[in-house]
Amino acid sequence: MMLSALKHKAYAIVGLATCIAISSCSDDKEETPSYNVPETYSFANVDYSGQEQRIAMLGEIDTYLKRGNNGEALDAQKLKNMYANSNAPYSDANLNAATSKQLKNKTISVAVAEFESMFDKVAAASQSAGALASNGRAGILISTTDPSKKYLVDANGVEYGQVISKGLMGAVFYNQVVEGYLTAAKIGPTVDNTTVTPNVGTAMEHHWDEGFGYFGAPKDFPTNTTGLKYWANYSNKVNAAIGSNKTIMDAFIKGRAAISAKDMAGKDAAAAIVRNEWERLVAASAILELNAAKKNLTDRSLKSHYLSEALGFVMGLKYKGDRKLSDAKYNEVMAKIGTNFYNTTGTDIAAAVDIISAAYNLDNVKAQL
C-alpha cells in the first residue's frame, strides 16, 4: 500500500513538472491584455500631418476646379503640378514647402494616367469661355431650379471637376488605408511596435494613425461634426442610414488602443471593421449621389452634377483588392451610368443603385440614402 502511494505521488510530481515545462496543461494561448479604450482618438505620440496636408492639397485642387464653373479657363499643367506638388502650385506656402508630400505618388498606380487624362479633359472643357453647354457641346450647365448652381461639363455632360475630386478620395485616401495602412505590411507582426519615436509613436502606432488621418475626422468625432473633411463628411451624410460614424470611429480608437497595449488580436479585429465599413461607406456615398441624380432628371445641371459625383465614388469601389463588388458587376454599374449623361435615364440610375445595394446589403436602406 505504501509503495503504491509513493508511485502515485511520483507520477503526480512528474505530471506537474511536465505542465510547468509547457507553460499550461489546459491552454497555451496568450491572455488578452487588459487596457482602457478612450472615448476619443486621444493618444500619446500621434502624428498624421502628412495626411492632413494631402487632404488640404485636394481641397485646393477642388477650389481651383470650381473656378471653371464661372467660365474661367483652367490650366491642365497647373492641375498636374498640384497633383505632383511641383513648381510651387499651391496658394498655401506650407503645402508648397512640403515637397515630399503629394497626391500623385499616393494614388493607386493603375489610376494615375486616368486622373492626368481627366485634368486635360476638364481644362479642354473650360475653353468654352463660359458658353452654355448642350448635348455635344462643352460649357456651363445652369440649374433650372436654382440658377445659382452652375457647373462646367464636357460635351457629354460630365463634370470632370467632381469626378476628379470624388475619384481621388477613393484612389488616394481610401486606397491608402484599406490596401496599405491597415494591412500586414504596415501593422503586421514584422512591424516594430516597441521602439517609440517622440511625438510619432512606434512604427505600428504611426501607421495606424496615418490611416485615421485620411478619414478626415476630428479626434472627438462623431460627437463633434465641425470641420469634417471628405470621407468623414460623407460618413456623416449617410450615417442615419448605415451607422457609419460610430462604427468606423470606434474601430479606429479601439485599434489604436489595442496596438499600444500589444493586443494584436484586438488590433486585427478593429482593422477588419474599418476596412469593411469604409468600403460600405463608399458604396453608400455612390448610392446617395445616384439617388440625387434620379430626383433631378429634368434639371440637366443637377443631374449631371450628381451623376459625376456618383461616377467618382463608383470608381473608388475598384480600389480595394477584396472588394464585394465583382469586376463584372462594376462594369454593369458603369454601363448603366453611361458615358453621355444626357442619355442616362431614371431606369438606368435605378438599376445602378440596385446592383450596388445588392452587393453591399443595402437594399433595406437604399431609399433612405
C-alpha positions in Angstrom: 0.0 0.0 0.0 2.8 2.4 0.9 4.7 1.6 -2.3 1.6 2.2 -4.4 1.0 5.6 -2.7 4.6 6.6 -3.4 4.2 5.7 -7.0 1.1 7.8 -7.4 2.9 10.7 -5.7 5.9 10.4 -8.0 3.6 10.4 -11.1 1.9 13.5 -9.9 5.2 15.3 -9.5 6.3 14.3 -13.0 2.9 15.5 -14.3 3.3 18.8 -12.6 6.8 19.3 -14.0 5.5 18.5 -17.4 2.8 21.1 -17.1 5.3 23.7 -16.0 7.6 22.8 -18.9 4.9 23.5 -21.5 3.6 26.6 -19.5 0.0 25.3 -19.2 -1.7 22.0 -19.1 -5.1 23.3 -20.3 -4.4 26.3 -22.6 -1.3 27.6 -24.3 -3.0 30.7 -25.7 -1.8 34.2 -24.7 -4.2 36.1 -22.5 -5.8 39.2 -23.9 -4.1 42.3 -22.2 -6.3 44.4 -20.0 -6.4 48.1 -21.1 -8.6 51.1 -21.3 -10.1 52.3 -24.6 -10.6 56.1 -24.6 -13.8 57.7 -25.9 -11.9 59.9 -28.3 -8.8 59.5 -30.5 -6.6 60.8 -27.8 -3.3 59.0 -27.5 0.3 59.9 -26.8 2.7 60.4 -29.7 0.4 60.8 -32.6 1.2 62.4 -36.0 -0.8 62.3 -39.2 0.3 65.7 -40.5 1.2 64.2 -43.9 -2.4 63.0 -44.4 -3.8 66.4 -43.4 -1.5 68.0 -45.9 -2.7 65.8 -48.7 -6.3 66.5 -47.7 -5.5 70.2 -47.9 -4.0 69.6 -51.3 -7.1 68.1 -52.7 -9.0 71.0 -51.1 -7.0 73.4 -53.2 -7.5 71.4 -56.3 -11.2 71.4 -55.7 -11.2 75.2 -55.3 -9.3 75.7 -58.5 -11.5 73.3 -60.5 -14.6 75.1 -59.3 -13.3 78.3 -60.9 -14.3 76.6 -64.2 -17.9 76.8 -63.1 -17.7 80.6 -63.5 -16.4 80.4 -67.0 -12.7 80.7 -66.2 -10.2 78.8 -68.4 -8.4 76.1 -66.4 -4.7 75.1 -66.9 -4.1 71.4 -67.2 -0.4 71.8 -66.4 -1.3 73.7 -63.2 -3.6 70.8 -62.2 -0.8 68.3 -62.9 1.6 70.4 -60.9 -0.8 70.5 -58.0 -1.2 66.7 -58.3 2.5 66.2 -58.1 3.3 69.2 -55.8 5.8 70.6 -58.3 6.7 74.2 -59.2 5.0 75.7 -56.0 1.4 75.3 -57.3 -0.5 76.0 -54.1 -1.7 79.2 -52.5 -0.7 77.8 -49.1 3.0 78.2 -48.8 3.2 75.4 -46.3 1.9 72.9 -48.9 4.5 74.1 -51.4 7.2 73.7 -48.8 6.1 70.1 -48.1 7.9 68.9 -51.2 7.9 65.3 -50.0 4.1 65.2 -49.9 1.9 64.9 -53.0 -1.2 63.2 -54.2 0.2 61.6 -57.3 2.6 59.2 -55.7 0.0 58.1 -53.3 -2.6 57.4 -56.0 -3.1 53.7 -56.8 -0.7 53.2 -59.7 -3.3 51.9 -62.2 -5.3 55.1 -61.9 -2.6 57.8 -62.2 -2.8 58.1 -66.0 -6.6 58.2 -65.8 -6.5 61.2 -63.5 -3.9 63.1 -65.5 -6.1 62.5 -68.6 -9.1 64.0 -66.7 -7.0 67.1 -65.9 -6.6 67.5 -69.7 -10.4 66.9 -70.3 -11.6 69.5 -67.7 -9.1 72.1 -69.0 -10.3 71.4 -72.6 -14.0 71.8 -71.5 -13.1 75.1 -69.8 -12.0 76.6 -73.1 -15.7 77.1 -73.9 -15.3 80.5 -72.2 -18.5 80.1 -70.2 -20.8 79.3 -73.1 -23.9 77.4 -72.3 -23.5 73.6 -72.5 -25.7 71.3 -74.5 -25.5 67.7 -75.7 -22.4 67.6 -77.9 -21.1 70.9 -76.7 -18.9 71.6 -73.6 -19.7 74.6 -71.4 -21.7 75.6 -68.4 -25.0 73.9 -67.3 -27.2 76.2 -65.2 -29.7 74.6 -62.8 -33.3 75.4 -63.8 -34.5 75.0 -60.2 -31.6 77.0 -58.6 -29.8 79.3 -61.1 -27.0 79.9 -58.5 -25.9 76.3 -59.2 -23.9 76.1 -62.4 -21.3 73.5 -63.4 -18.6 73.1 -66.1 -19.3 70.0 -68.1 -17.8 68.4 -71.3 -19.7 67.6 -74.4 -21.3 64.6 -72.8 -22.5 66.4 -69.7 -19.7 65.0 -67.5 -18.5 67.4 -64.7 -14.9 66.3 -64.5 -14.2 68.5 -61.5 -16.4 66.3 -59.4 -15.2 63.0 -60.9 -11.6 64.1 -60.1 -12.5 65.1 -56.5 -14.5 62.0 -55.6 -12.2 59.8 -57.6 -9.1 60.9 -55.7 -11.0 60.4 -52.4 -11.0 56.7 -53.4 -7.8 56.4 -55.3 -5.7 58.1 -52.6 -7.4 58.4 -49.2 -9.5 55.2 -49.2 -7.0 53.0 -51.1 -4.1 54.1 -48.9 -5.9 52.9 -45.8 -7.6 49.7 -46.9 -4.8 48.5 -49.1 -1.9 50.0 -47.1 -2.1 51.2 -43.6 -4.5 48.6 -42.3 -2.7 45.6 -43.9 0.1 43.3 -42.6 2.7 45.4 -44.5 2.0 48.3 -42.1 0.5 46.8 -39.0 1.5 43.1 -39.2 3.8 41.1 -36.9 7.0 42.1 -38.6 6.3 45.9 -38.0 8.1 47.4 -35.0 5.8 48.1 -32.1 8.4 48.6 -29.5 10.7 51.5 -30.4 8.9 54.8 -29.6 9.8 57.9 -31.6 8.8 61.0 -29.6 5.6 62.7 -31.0 5.2 59.8 -33.5 5.0 56.6 -31.6 6.1 53.1 -32.7 6.1 52.3 -36.4 2.9 50.3 -36.0 1.2 53.1 -34.0 2.2 55.6 -36.6 0.9 53.6 -39.5 -2.5 53.2 -37.8 -2.6 57.0 -37.0 -1.8 57.8 -40.6 -4.8 55.6 -41.7 -7.0 57.5 -39.3 -5.7 60.8 -40.7 -7.1 60.0 -44.1 -10.6 59.6 -42.6 -10.7 63.4 -42.2 -12.5 63.5 -38.8 -11.7 65.4 -35.6 -10.5 63.4 -32.6 -13.9 63.6 -30.9 -16.0 62.6 -33.9 -18.9 61.9 -34.1 -19.8 64.0 -31.0 -18.1 66.8 -32.9 -19.0 67.2 -36.5 -17.3 70.5 -37.1 -14.8 70.8 -40.0 -15.3 67.3 -41.4 -13.2 66.5 -44.4 -14.1 64.3 -47.4 -14.8 60.8 -46.1 -15.8 61.9 -42.6 -18.1 64.4 -44.2 -19.7 61.7 -46.4 -19.9 59.3 -43.5 -21.9 61.9 -41.6 -24.2 62.3 -44.7 -25.1 58.6 -44.9 -24.8 57.9 -41.1 -28.6 57.9 -40.5 -29.0 55.0 -42.9 -25.8 52.9 -42.3 -24.5 54.0 -38.9 -21.0 54.6 -40.2 -19.9 57.4 -37.9 -19.7 55.5 -34.7 -18.8 52.1 -36.2 -15.7 53.4 -38.0 -14.6 55.8 -35.3 -15.0 53.3 -32.5 -12.9 50.8 -34.5 -10.2 53.4 -35.2 -10.0 54.2 -31.4 -10.1 50.5 -30.3 -7.4 49.5 -32.8 -5.0 52.2 -31.7 -5.5 51.4 -28.1 -5.0 47.7 -28.9 -1.7 48.4 -30.6 -0.4 50.4 -27.7 -1.5 47.6 -25.3 0.1 44.9 -27.6 -3.3 43.3 -28.2 -2.7 42.1 -31.7 -6.0 40.2 -31.9 -7.9 43.3 -30.9 -5.9 45.3 -33.5 -6.7 42.9 -36.3 -10.4 42.8 -35.4 -10.6 46.6 -35.4 -8.7 46.8 -38.8 -11.2 44.4 -40.3 -14.1 46.5 -39.2 -12.6 49.7 -40.6 -11.8 48.1 -44.0 -15.3 46.6 -44.3 -17.2 49.6 -43.1 -15.2 52.1 -45.2 -16.0 50.0 -48.3 -19.6 50.1 -47.3 -19.3 53.9 -46.9 -18.0 54.2 -50.5 -21.0 52.2 -51.8 -23.5 54.2 -49.7 -22.0 57.5 -51.0 -22.3 56.3 -54.6 -26.0 55.4 -54.0 -26.6 58.8 -52.2 -25.5 60.7 -55.4 -27.2 58.3 -57.8 -30.5 58.9 -55.8 -30.0 62.6 -56.0 -29.5 62.4 -59.8 -32.6 60.4 -60.2 -34.6 63.0 -58.3 -33.3 65.7 -60.6 -33.8 64.1 -64.1 -35.5 67.2 -65.5 -32.7 69.6 -64.3 -29.8 68.7 -66.6 -27.3 70.7 -64.5 -28.1 68.9 -61.2 -28.5 65.5 -62.9 -25.0 65.8 -64.4 -23.5 67.1 -61.2 -24.8 64.2 -59.1 -24.0 61.6 -61.7 -20.5 63.0 -61.9 -20.1 62.6 -58.1 -21.6 59.1 -58.3 -19.1 58.2 -61.0 -16.2 59.3 -58.9 -17.4 57.2 -55.9 -18.1 54.1 -58.0 -14.6 54.3 -59.4 -13.4 54.1 -55.8 -15.1 50.7 -55.3 -12.5 49.1 -57.5 -9.6 50.3 -55.5 -9.8 47.6 -52.8 -8.4 44.1 -53.5 -11.0 42.0 -51.7 -14.0 44.2 -52.7 -17.5 42.9 -52.6 -18.5 44.3 -55.9 -17.1 42.0 -58.6 -15.5 43.2 -61.8 -18.5 42.1 -63.8 -20.9 43.9 -61.5 -18.7 47.0 -61.5 -18.8 47.1 -65.3 -22.6 46.7 -65.2 -22.8 49.8 -62.9 -20.5 51.8 -65.1 -22.6 50.8 -68.2 -25.8 52.0 -66.5 -24.3 55.3 -65.6 -23.1 55.6 -69.1 -20.6 57.9 -70.8 -23.1 60.5 -72.1 -25.1 61.8 -69.1 -27.7 63.5 -71.4 -28.8 59.9 -72.3 -28.7 58.4 -68.8 -32.3 57.6 -67.8 -34.0 57.2 -64.5 -34.3 53.4 -65.2 -30.5 53.3 -65.8 -29.8 55.0 -62.5 -32.2 52.8 -60.5 -30.5 49.7 -62.0 -27.1 51.0 -60.9 -28.4 51.6 -57.4 -29.8 48.1 -57.2 -26.6 46.5 -58.3 -24.6 48.3 -55.7 -27.1 47.9 -52.9 -27.3 44.1 -53.5 -23.6 43.7 -53.3 -23.3 45.6 -50.1 -26.5 44.5 -48.3 -28.0 48.0 -48.5 -31.4 47.0 -50.0 -33.2 47.9 -46.8 -31.7 51.4 -46.6 -31.0 52.4 -50.2 -34.2 54.6 -50.4 -33.0 56.5 -47.3 -29.7 57.5 -48.9 
